[in-house]
């Protein structure tokens, strides 16, 4: 466990006996990570404000995935041959005892935890590919949250996967937020059978259900929350796409682990690889990283 620069990691257990890790930085920001799904369940600013949404009806009991925080959708995002959004988010991960070496600048003042997922025999029956998925969650001195994934093919044949960090941001009111950084991008609209469109607006605002994958975004994505006077910034590497989702009122009523009105307090903006799956040759490793930060805005 790291204790550099008064950054600390505390271990607790949830009610199912599964380990959780509380990362804290010297300024009082924190993040809570569970071995269940390798999922971030809380990210708080130094003022103690919760920045992630967790549904009041979330089920914290395996094998159900937890609705909120940052579920990791792997090896499939959305629907396909596997259960929706893949199986990584409802498996018990392990502590990684052989994490890749750290660059010393990187570890300075950061609290971090290294997790590892390997497929079980049952997983290999539904998705017959051997892999090691290493996940580092770190909280920087300035309060930014970083998630770095390294996925290695330890098979003797290639495999492909899609992936998303399905980040549920906590917002004041969905009608009051806007997203910038998606201008002119093509997107696949899941409400129109994945038809391809081009974003025409200079900011995305919400007045009905949105379920889109914006393609090949290279810059930062900013989520402006006027009422709370804060802006989330999403930066990413190795993840070309951005999924944007809000279920709105009708869909929310059909989601059992989401309150009927809770869609107003959440917005999912995911760093992802969706359109072109990532293919790994035997022995090859892929790295993808998301950095989340929050700024006070006027």
C-alpha positions in Angstrom: 0.0 0.0 0.0 1.3 3.4 -0.8 1.9 6.1 1.9 3.9 8.6 -0.1 3.4 12.2 0.5 0.7 11.5 3.2 -1.5 9.9 0.5 -3.1 6.9 2.2 -5.0 3.7 1.3 -7.3 2.2 3.9 -8.9 -1.2 3.5 -12.4 -2.0 4.6 -14.9 -4.7 3.8 -18.4 -4.3 2.4 -21.4 -6.2 3.8 -20.7 -9.2 1.6 -17.1 -9.4 3.0 -15.5 -8.0 -0.2 -12.6 -5.7 0.2 -12.9 -2.0 -0.6 -10.0 0.5 -0.7 -10.3 4.2 0.3 -7.7 6.3 -1.4 -7.1 9.7 0.2 -4.8 12.5 -0.8 -3.2 15.1 1.5 -5.8 17.8 0.6 -8.8 15.6 1.6 -10.0 14.3 -1.8 -10.9 10.6 -1.8 -11.9 7.7 -3.9 -13.4 4.3 -2.9 -12.6 1.2 -5.0 -14.2 -2.2 -4.6 -12.6 -5.6 -5.6 -16.1 -6.3 -6.8 -15.9 -5.4 -10.5 -12.7 -3.3 -9.9 -15.3 -0.6 -9.6 -14.8 3.0 -8.3 -17.9 3.6 -6.1 -17.1 7.1 -4.8 -14.9 10.0 -5.8 -15.0 13.1 -3.6 -13.5 16.5 -4.0 -11.3 18.0 -1.2 -14.5 19.8 0.0 -16.1 16.4 0.5 -18.6 16.7 -2.4 -19.5 13.4 -4.0 -18.7 13.6 -7.7 -20.1 10.2 -8.9 -23.7 9.1 -9.0 -24.8 5.9 -7.3 -28.5 4.8 -7.6 -30.5 4.8 -4.4 -31.7 1.4 -5.7 -28.3 0.0 -6.5 -27.9 -3.7 -5.6 -24.6 -4.3 -3.8 -24.9 -8.0 -4.0 -23.1 -10.3 -6.4 -23.8 -11.3 -9.1 -25.6 -8.0 -9.8 -23.4 -5.2 -11.2 -23.6 -2.0 -9.1 -25.6 0.8 -10.8 -23.4 3.9 -10.6 -19.8 4.9 -10.0 -17.5 3.6 -12.7 -18.3 0.1 -13.9 -15.8 -1.4 -16.3 -17.5 -2.8 -19.4 -15.2 -5.5 -20.7 -14.8 -7.5 -23.0 -18.0 -6.2 -24.5 -19.8 -2.8 -24.3 -23.5 -2.8 -24.8 -25.2 -5.9 -26.3 -23.6 -8.8 -28.1 -22.9 -12.4 -27.6 -22.1 -12.0 -23.9 -24.2 -10.5 -21.0 -24.8 -6.8 -21.5 -21.6 -4.8 -20.9 -19.5 -7.9 -20.4 -18.5 -9.7 -17.2 -15.6 -7.8 -15.7 -18.0 -5.5 -13.7 -19.5 -8.4 -11.7 -16.4 -10.5 -11.0 -14.2 -10.4 -7.9 -10.9 -8.9 -8.8 -7.6 -9.6 -7.0 -4.9 -7.3 -5.6 -2.2 -7.2 -8.2 1.1 -8.3 -6.6 3.2 -7.7 -9.7 2.1 -4.3 -11.0 4.1 -2.7 -13.7 6.9 -0.5 -12.4 6.0 3.1 -11.6 7.6 6.1 -13.0 8.7 8.0 -9.8 7.1 11.3 -10.9 3.9 9.4 -11.3 3.8 8.0 -7.7 4.6 11.3 -6.0 1.8 12.3 -3.6 -0.6 9.8 -5.3 -2.7 7.2 -3.5 -3.2 4.2 -5.7 -4.3 0.6 -5.8 -3.4 -2.1 -8.4 -6.0 -4.7 -9.2 -6.0 -7.8 -11.5 -8.6 -9.8 -13.2 -8.0 -13.2 -14.8 -10.7 -15.3 -16.3 -12.1 -18.2 -14.3 -12.9 -21.6 -15.9 -16.5 -20.5 -16.2 -15.5 -17.2 -17.9 -13.4 -19.2 -20.4 -16.5 -21.2 -21.3 -18.4 -18.1 -22.3 -15.4 -16.1 -23.7 -12.6 -18.6 -24.5 -9.7 -16.2 -24.3 -7.0 -16.1 -21.6 -6.1 -12.6 -20.5 -4.7 -10.6 -17.7 -6.4 -7.3 -17.0 -4.4 -5.0 -14.8 -6.1 -1.9 -13.4 -4.5 0.9 -11.5 -6.8 3.4 -9.9 -5.0 6.4 -8.5 -5.9 9.7 -6.9 -3.5 12.5 -7.7 -2.3 15.2 -5.3 -4.6 17.7 -7.1 -7.6 15.3 -6.7 -7.7 14.0 -10.3 -8.9 10.4 -10.6 -6.9 8.2 -13.0 -7.8 4.7 -14.3 -5.2 2.9 -16.3 -6.0 -0.5 -17.8 -3.4 -2.9 -19.2 -4.9 -5.9 -20.9 -2.5 -8.7 -22.1 -3.3 -11.6 -24.4 -1.8 -14.8 -22.8 -3.6 -17.0 -25.4 -2.0 -18.7 -28.3 -4.5 -17.0 -30.7 -5.6 -13.4 -31.2 -8.7 -12.0 -29.6 -10.8 -8.8 -29.9 -12.7 -6.8 -27.2 -14.5 -3.6 -26.7 -14.3 -1.7 -23.4 -15.7 1.4 -21.6 -15.2 3.1 -18.3 -18.9 3.6 -17.8 -18.6 6.8 -15.7 -21.8 8.0 -13.9 -21.2 11.7 -13.1 -23.3 13.3 -10.3 -25.1 16.4 -11.7 -27.6 18.9 -10.4 -30.2 18.5 -13.1 -29.8 16.9 -16.6 -31.7 19.8 -18.2 -29.0 22.2 -16.9 -25.8 20.5 -18.1 -24.0 20.7 -21.4 -21.1 18.7 -22.9 -18.4 20.4 -25.0 -15.7 18.6 -27.0 -17.9 16.5 -29.2 -18.4 19.1 -32.0 -18.2 17.8 -35.6 -17.6 14.2 -34.4 -19.5 11.3 -36.0 -21.6 9.2 -33.7 -23.5 6.0 -33.7 -27.0 6.4 -32.3 -28.2 3.4 -30.3 -31.8 4.8 -30.4 -31.7 4.5 -34.3 -30.2 1.1 -34.7 -26.6 2.4 -34.5 -27.1 4.7 -37.5 -24.2 7.1 -38.1 -24.7 10.9 -37.7 -22.5 13.9 -37.4 -22.7 16.2 -34.4 -24.0 19.5 -35.6 -24.2 21.5 -32.4 -21.3 23.2 -30.6 -22.5 21.8 -27.3 -24.7 18.8 -26.4 -27.6 19.5 -24.1 -30.4 17.1 -22.9 -34.1 17.2 -23.3 -34.8 13.5 -24.0 -33.1 10.1 -23.9 -29.5 10.0 -25.3 -27.6 6.8 -26.1 -24.7 7.5 -28.4 -21.1 6.5 -29.2 -19.0 9.5 -30.4 -16.2 8.2 -32.6 -12.5 9.1 -32.7 -12.4 11.9 -30.2 -8.9 13.1 -29.4 -9.4 16.1 -27.2 -10.7 16.7 -23.7 -14.5 16.4 -23.1 -16.0 18.9 -20.6 -19.3 18.5 -18.8 -20.5 21.9 -17.5 -22.9 21.9 -14.6 -24.1 25.5 -14.3 -26.1 25.0 -11.1 -23.3 23.4 -9.1 -20.8 25.7 -10.7 -18.5 22.8 -11.5 -17.1 21.3 -14.7 -15.9 17.7 -15.1 -13.1 17.2 -17.6 -12.5 13.8 -19.2 -9.1 13.1 -20.9 -8.2 9.8 -22.3 -5.5 7.8 -24.1 -5.9 4.5 -26.1 -9.7 4.9 -26.0 -10.9 6.6 -29.2 -14.6 6.8 -28.5 -16.9 8.5 -26.0 -20.2 7.0 -25.0 -22.9 9.4 -23.7 -26.0 8.0 -22.0 -29.0 9.3 -20.1 -32.1 7.1 -20.0 -34.6 9.9 -19.4 -38.0 9.3 -17.8 -39.6 6.4 -19.7 -36.5 4.2 -19.8 -35.7 4.9 -16.1 -39.1 3.4 -15.1 -38.0 0.1 -16.7 -34.6 0.0 -15.0 -35.3 -1.8 -11.7 -32.1 -0.6 -9.9 -32.6 3.0 -10.8 -35.1 5.4 -9.2 -37.8 6.8 -11.5 -36.6 10.4 -11.2 -32.9 9.7 -10.7 -32.0 10.1 -14.4 -32.1 13.9 -13.6 -29.1 13.5 -11.3 -26.8 11.4 -13.5 -25.0 11.6 -16.8 -22.7 8.9 -18.2 -19.7 10.0 -20.2 -17.4 7.1 -21.0 -13.9 6.8 -22.4 -14.3 3.8 -24.6 -13.3 1.6 -27.6 -16.5 0.7 -29.3 -16.6 1.1 -33.0 -13.4 -0.7 -33.8 -12.7 -3.5 -31.3 -9.2 -3.8 -30.0 -7.4 -6.9 -31.3 -4.4 -8.3 -29.4 -2.0 -10.9 -30.8 -0.6 -13.5 -28.5 1.6 -11.9 -25.9 0.5 -8.4 -26.9 -0.7 -5.8 -24.4 -3.0 -2.8 -24.8 -3.1 0.2 -22.5 -6.0 2.6 -22.0 -6.3 5.5 -19.6 -8.9 7.9 -18.4 -8.2 10.9 -16.3 -11.1 12.7 -14.6 -10.8 16.1 -13.1 -13.2 18.6 -11.7 -12.9 22.4 -11.9 -14.9 25.2 -10.2 -16.6 27.2 -12.9 -18.6 30.4 -12.8 
